[in-house]
Amino acid sequence: MSVTVRVPAKVNVQLAVGAVRPDGFHDLANVFLAVGLHDEVTATPADALRVTCSGPDAGQVPLDRTNLAARAALALAGRHGLEPAVHLHIAKDIPVAGGMAGGSADGAGALLACDALWGTNASREELLDICAELGSDVPFSLVGGAALGTGRGERLTGLEVGGSFHWVFAMAERGLSTPAVFREFDRLTEALDVPEPVASQELLDALAKGDPDALAAAVSNDLQPAALSLFPELAGTLAAGRAAGALAALVSGSGPTTAFLAREEESARQVAEALRTSGTCRTVRTASGPVPGATVVAPGR
């Protein structure tokens, strides 16, 4: 028996970041949108816990117990008194270290796959609780769609979306460490009065109406200055996307993937083609959202 779970990438259409907390984390107002780039995680019985990976940049993915997929299996097994004897294979399509929650997606995917494989029948609440223990973005990878994340981003409120939004994603030549970007945010804001993070009502209204022009006027990312400080070349990618007609251009999460909102599918293709020939990025992908969260797609023998 094996179980395969498909799990999406995310783009942050708003990422408002508060001042660093005593525990080292930051309060966030994080508006997530799940988009149609997916990893697949397959869980198969094995003699011991093992992680393998294939796909773009698979060599950058850790295969030890620091991998969020492995940690998810360990957490679920620990709660139910099981041995984590499972082979987890990750088929990557979400950019690695790209600010699109690929690692978090793998954690959520492995958790759902192991729950189905082992028959633990964990409740949705238990699964979300484990996800929150694993990382701030993992709960949204399980849920998908669109949601506002508060606290560290792990407390989710589902959001209404009135249509599909079309995106172009430009992958950079190298990755960025999320902790390093947050440290740079702290450095850049240490002399400033950082406001409490609040979701933009204009942005929530634009999502609910399915209005790409209104959404473009409201998107924001408080981590973008920090990402650009650590990776200045991203400014050229953002400029190339805007010049190609993107309605909005921003760094996705902690970066370095850059995200471009288009009015419709055809204009997304045009922006993508311009970025491919701009010499400012490594690869380009198009995707739309929202899409569902982690979903079992292939249980079987």
N, C-alpha and C positions, 0 to 999 in steps of 0.2 A: 504494500500500500504506500502511496505517496500522495501528498497534497501540494498543489501549487496555488499561490496567492499573488494576485496582481495588485500593485500599489502605486499611486501616482506621485509625481513631483508637485511642488507648490511654488507659487509666486506670492510675495507679500505686496499687496496693492497699497497697504499702509503699514509702516513699521515705526511706531512712536516709542521712544526709549527714554525711560526715566533715569535718574541718577543711580549710581551704584549703591546697592544695599549693603548692610553689614555682613551678609552671608556671601557677598561677592557677585550675586546675581543682580539683574535690573528688572524693575517692573516694566511691562510692555503693554501697549495697545497694538495688537498684531492682527491685521486683517488678512486672512489666508484665502487663497483661491487655488483649488486643486486643478491641475492642467494635464492634458493628455500626453505626457511622457511618463513611461512606466518602467519600474523594475518588476521582476517576477522572482519570488522566493519559493523554492520547492523543498519540502521537508520529507525525508525518507528515513525509515528505521535504520539504525547503525549500531555498531558495538560501543561507540563513544561519540561525544560531541565533535563534529567536524564541519568546517565552513570552507566552501570553494566558491569561486566567482569567475564569470566569463563576461565578455562584452567590452565596450569602450572603456579604456583606462582601468581595466580590472586589476592591473598590477599595482595600482595605488591603494587598493582596498585591503585593510588588515584582515587576516584570516585566523587570528587568535581570539581569545575571549574578550578582547577589547571591542570587537565588532558588535554593533548594536543588535544584530540578528542573534549572535551567540548569547549576548546578555539577556535577550528576551526569552530564549529557550531556558536558560538557567533560572530566570525569575519565575517563569510559569512552573517549571519542574519543582523548584523549591517550595512553592506554595502548595503543591498537590502531592508532595512526598514521592516524586518520581525521579528516576535516573534520566538525565538529559542525553539519552543515547539516540542522537539524531544527526543525520547528515543534512546540512542546510546548503543548498546551492542557490547563489544569487546570480540571476541573469540581468546585468546592468544595462540600462538605457538612460537613466537619469545621470546628469553630469556628476562626476566625483569632485568633492570639495568645491562645489559651484554655487552654494547658497540656495539650492533648490530642495533641500531636505532629503537627499538620496540615502544617506545613512539612516535617518529617522524612518524613511519609508521601509527600509530593509528590516528595521526593528519591528515595526508594526506588522509587516508581512510575515516575518518569522513567528511572531506571537500568534497571529491568527492561524497560520499553517500548523503550528505545533498543537494548538488547542483542538483543531479538527483531527489531526493525526492521532493524538493521545486520547481523544474523547473526554477531555477534562470539563467540557461544557461550562466554561467560565462565563459569568454574566458580563454584559456590556460594561457594567460599572467596574468589575474586577479587571477587565482588559484595559479600560481607560486608566485605572489606578496604576497598573503595571507600566503602561505607556508613560505616565507622568513621572514615574520613578526613573525611567530610562533616559528621558530628555524632554526639553521644552517643546520640540516640534513633533514628537512621536504621536501624541494623542490626535493631532490633526491628520496625520498620515493614515490613521485608522478610520477616521470619520469622513474625510474628504468634503467635497462640495465647496461651501464657503462658510467661514466662521470667524468670529472675533475671539482672539486669544488674549486673556488677561493674566495677571500674576506674572510668572515667567513666560507666559504664552500657553501654558498647559490647561488653563480653565477656559473651556470653549462655550460659546453661544452661537448656535447656527444662524446663518444670515439668509435672507431671501435674495434671490438673484433672478432678474426678469428676462434674461437671455444669455446667449453665449458670447464670450469675449475672445477675440483673436490676438494671439501673441507671437512674437518672434524672440527667440533666445539666442544670444551670441556667446559662445563658450570661449574663455580666455586661454592663453598659452600655458598658464600655470594656475594653481589653486591658491586659496586664501584660507587661513585658519580662523574659524569663528571666534575662539577666545582672543586671538591677536587683534581682530577687528574691534571687539568690545573694549580691549585694553586701550586701543588707539582712540576710541570714542571717549573713554574716561580721561585720557590725556588731553584731548582737544577741548573738553568741556570742564576741566577741573576748576577753572576760574569763573565759570558761568553758573547762573541760577537755572538749573535744568527743571523745566516744568513737569508736572505729573502727566503721564501719557494718557491721552484721551482719543477715542475713535472720532474721526471726522464725520459729522452728520451728512455733509455734502457727498462724501464718498459712499456712505451707506445708502443714501438715496439713489445715487447713480447706479450702484449694483442692483438695487431693487427694481429700477426702471429698465435695466439693460441698456443704458445709454453710454456708449464708448466715449463720446466727446466730453460728457460730464465727468466720467471716471478719469479721463486723461487730465482734466483740470484739477483733480483732487488727489491723485496718487502722490505718495511721499515715502521717504526712507531716511530716518534719522541716522542710520549707519553709513549712508552713502559718502559723506565727507571723510569718514575714517577709512572706508575701503579705497577711496581715491587717493588718500594720503599714502597708503601702503602700496598702491598699485596705480600710479598716475596714468599709465597708458590707457586705462579704462575710459578716460575722458574722450579720447579719440574715437573709441567705439560708440559711445553715447552720441557724439556729434555726428558720426556717420549715419546712425539710425535716424536721427532727427532730420538730417539733410535728405534722407531717402523718403521722407513723408510719414514717419511714425507720429502718431498723435501724442505719445508720451514715451520717454526713455528714462529708465532708472536702473540702478544696481539691484539685483534680486537678493533680498536678505542681506547676509554678510558678504555676498559676492564670492567670486569675481564674475559670475554670469551676469550679463546685462539683459534687461527685458524691455521689449518695445511693444506698445499697444497699437493695434491697427484697427481701422474702422470696420473692415470686413475681410473675408478670407483672401480675396484677390489682392488687396493692398498689402496684406501680410506677406504674400508670396513676393511682391515687388520689393518690400523692405528687406526680406531675407536675401534676395538675389543681390541687391546693392551691398549688403553687408558681406556676403561671400566674396565679392570682388574688391572690397575696400582695403584689404590687407591689415585690418585692425583686430581680427579675431581668428580663432583656430577653426571652429566649425559653427554652423548655424542650424537651428531647428525651428519649426513652427508647431504650434499647438493651440488648442482652444480649451476653455474651461467656463464653468466648473464641470468636473467629472467626479464619479463616486470615489470613495476611499477604498481601503483594502478590501478585496473581494476574492473569495475562493473561486478559481476558474477551472481547476482540473483535479478533483479528487478521483482516485482510481487505483487500479492495480497495474 
